[in-house]
């Protein structure tokens, strides 16, 4: 499992850079997202779906000038209900 610390939630969503999502898929690992002490787990299936449905816009890193995409996921704490597959595909 890959650990990822989210810095903010925007409109109920967290964003993860594409290279983190792709690394998790390649290694067949889920991502455990932590935000202010609360946790959420994204399965490999959810990560694969995000790649096929989200952002085409690329961003440029301020540090190393590399480009990346952001994939958005609905924030749900571990204690919350699981995210239905069709709901996760919605963009905000």
N, C-alpha and C positions, 0 to 999 in steps of 0.2 A: 504494500500500500504506500502510495506517495502522499506525503503531508504537504499541504499548501495553506499558507496563512493569508486570508483575504484582508485587504486594507480598508475596504469600504463596501457598503451595500447601496446600490442605486436603484430606486423603484422596485425594491424587493428582489433584486438580482445581484449575483456576484459575477465578476468577469475573471477568466483564467486565460493566460496567454497560450497561443496555439502550440508552441514547442513543449509546454508542460503536458497538455492534453495528448499530443502525439506520442510523447515518451511513455505515458501511462498505457496507451493503447498498444504500442510496440511490445512493452514488457507484460502486457495482460494484467495490469494492476489497476485497482480503483484509486480514486483520489479522496483523501480525507481533508475536508476544508474546515479550517478553524477561523472563527470571527468572534472577537471579544469573549473568549472562553467557551463558546458554544461550537458544536461540531456538526458536520453534515458529510455524508459519504456519497460520492458519485460513482456509479458502477461503470465498467468498461462499455456496456451497452449504451448507457446515457452519453458517454463521451463520444462514441462512434456516431451516434445520432446528431450530436452537436456539430461535428465536422461536416456532415452532409447537409445541414440545414441553415447554419448561421453565417454571419458576417463575411462579406467579400472585401470590406474596407481594411486596408493595412495601415498600421501605425509605425512610427519611427522611434526607436529608443533614443533617449536623450544622452545615454552614457556611451553606447558603442556604435550608434548609427545603424544598427540592424533593424530590419522590419519584422513585424509580427502582426497576427490577427488576434482578436479577442473573442472568446466564446462565452456567452452569458448563460447562467443557470439560475433557476428560481431558488432563492435561499429558503431552505427548510432545515431546522435543527434536527438532530438525530432523534429527538423525542417526538417530533411531529409525524404526521402521517406520511407514508411514502408518496412520492410524486407520481401520479399516473403518467404513463408514457405519452399520451396525447397532450397533456398540459405542458410538459417540458419543452415542447416544440414552439410554444408561443413566444413571440418577441414582445418587448415592451415598447 
